[in-house]
Each structure stands twice: as structure tokens, then as C-alpha cells.
């Protein structure tokens, strides 16, 4: 449990609140776990964090964050 407390908040998906293993960025710059944001985008065209419309649904792997999580 102590290790979980040391994890940075950015390591956790804002949708699921789970530790991310495949973090991706949306076009507005927010990072989510791929599977959760893909499910969200199937039903919404908005950001789950801001409610703003997302003009594009493409997802970009956040390799720096994934590496940081793996090193943790």
C-alpha cells in the first residue's frame, strides 16, 4: 500500500481512477487510460474532464508518462 501512496496523481486515469498502463492524450492535452477514453468517446464527443467538445477523436500515446509509470 505504501507504494500506491507514493505514485504521482498523474499516474491515475481521471475516468477510472486506476493506475494507467497505456496512457494516451486526447487533442485537448488531457491523459487517460486508452480503454476508458475509447469507451467514453464511443458515446460522447466531449472531454470527460472539461465537457468541452473534442474536434478530433485521435489518441496519441503518452510515452513519457508510460515510461515514468513503468519505472515507478
HELIX and SHEET records of a PDB file:
HELIX    1   1 UNK A    2  UNK A    6  1                                   5    
HELIX    2   2 UNK A    9  UNK A   11  5                                   3    
HELIX    3   3 UNK A   34  UNK A   43  1                                  10    
HELIX    4   4 UNK A   63  UNK A   71  1                                   9    
SHEET    1   A 3 UNK A  31  UNK A  33  0                                        
SHEET    2   A 3 UNK A  23  UNK A  25 -1                                        
SHEET    3   A 3 UNK A  60  UNK A  61 -1                                        
END                                                                             
